[in-house]
Amino acid sequence: MGGPKGELQVNDQPILEYLLDRLAWPGPTLLVTAPAREHPPGWRRFGAEAVDAVAGQGPLRGLLTAAGAARTEILAVATVDMPGIRSVQLEWFIAQLLADRRRLGVMCSRKTEHRQSEVEPFPLVLRTASRRVLHRRLKSGRLSVRELVEEPGFLAVPSPPD
C-alpha cells in the first residue's frame, strides 16, 4: 500500500477515524498496533490502544494482544484495510458466535471457482477465552489466522449473500 496502513486517508480523513465513524460501534473500542507503529493518526478516538509484544508475527499476534487487552468477553475484529465494513456485519458474526457457547471464534468462508470454499479470516469474532489456543499456535509457529478453523471451537460459516 506504499506505507503503513494506519497512515492511510479516506476522504481526507485518517482511515482509523473513517472506520470508527462508519462503524459507529456502540461498545468499547480497542486499537492494536505493532511495535514502532504506535499512535497512528486517529488513535485517540479509540477507547484503548494495545501494542503487540513482539514485532513481525502478523495478525495472529494482534489477535492474541487484543484478547489479552480486551475488557469484554467477545471481540469483534476488523482490520484497518477493510473500510467497507459496517457494524451490521460484525453483529452478524457475534450472533454466529453466540449461537453455541462452545464456539471460540467465527469467520466466513466463500465459494470460489477453484475450491469448494475458501476461508476469509477477517472480519472475525472471537472470545477472549481463545487466548490459550492463539498462544499455542503462535508459539508453535503456526501464524495463519485462516487456519484457526483447524482448532476445536473455531468455525468458518458461509458468507450470507448480502
N, C-alpha and C positions, 0 to 999 in steps of 0.2 A: 504494500500500500504506500510505499515511499517514505515511511516514517512510523513512529509509534501510533497505534490505533487510537489510543486515548487522546491524541492531539488533533484528530480529525475534526472538521467542522461540517455541519449540515445547516443549510440556510443561515450562514453567518453566525452560527451558534456552536459552542463546543458540543461535540457529539454526546458527551455524558449528560449535559443539560437537556439536549434534544430528546434523548432516550427517557429521561425522567419525566419530562413534560408529556411525552407521548404515552408513557405507561400510566401516569397518574396513579401510581401504586399506593393503596391505602395503608399498607403496613410498613414496618421498618425497612430501610434500605441499607445495603452493605456493598461497598466497592472493594474489590480485591485487586491489588496491584502487585507487580513484580518488583523485586529489589532494584533500586535505581530508577524506577518508573513511578515513584510515589507522587501523590498530589498532582495528577494531570488536570488540565483545565476543566472546571466544573465539579471537582471532587468535593467541594464544601457543601454542595447540595445533598450529599448522601448523609444518612444518619451516622455512619461509621465507615472507616477505611481500615482494611486489614492487609498487611504486606506479607507475601509469601516468604517463608523462612529460608528457602533455597531457590536460587535462580536456575532457569533452564530446564525445569521439569514439566513445563507445559500446563495445559488446562487441568490435568488431574491434580497437580499440586494446588492449583487455585481452588478446586472443589474441596480439598482437604483443609485448606486455610479458611474457606468460607464456613465449612461445617464446624470448625473449631471456634470461630469467632461469632457465630450466629447466636442471637438471643431468642430464637424461635426454634421449634422442633422441626419445622419444614422450611426448606429453602427452594425458592423458585429462581432458577439461574438462566439469565440471558447474557449473551456476550456483546461486547461493545460493537462488533461488526454486524449486528442484526438490527438496523434502525427501523425496520418494518414491524417489529414485534409490538403487540398490544397486550394489555392486561387480560383481555378475554382469553387469549391463547394460554397464558400462564395459569389462569383459573381453571381451564380445561385440564391441564396437566395435574393440577392439585386434586381435582375431582378423581382423576385416574389413580393417583396415589392413595387417596383416602378410601377408594373402593375396596381395599384389602389392607388391613393393618400390618400384614407381613411384608408388604412392599417397602423396599428401601429407596428405590429410585425408579423414575419413569421417564423415558424418552420416546421418540417416534421412530417408526420405520416407514419407508415409502417404496412403492413398486418401481422398478427400473426395467429398461429394455433387456439388460443383460443378466439380471439376477431376479430372483423371485421377490426379494425385499432387501432393502439396504437401511441400516440403522443411521439415523441422523442424531448425533449426540447432543445438539443444542437446538432449542432450549431444552432444559430438563428440570425436573423437580426431584428433590431427594430429602430424606430425613437426616437429621444430624446424627442419628444412630448408625449411619453408614460410615462413620469415621474409621472404624476398625478395618472395614473392607478397603476403603480408599488408602489407608496407611499401608496395609499389607501389600496391595498391588504396587504402590509407589516403591516400597522397599524392595520388591522383587523385580523392579524394572519394567513392569507391565503398565505403561503410561497411557495407553489408549482409553479414552473415555467411552468410545463406541463399544469397546469390548467388555465394559461393565455388565452388559447383558449376559455374560457367561456366569455371573455370580448369582447365587440364590437371592431372591428379593429384588433384583433389578429386572426391568421389563421394558421392551420396546413395543409400543402399541401402534397399530396402523394409523397414519395421519388421517384426520377427518377430511372429507373432500373440500370443505370450506375453510 
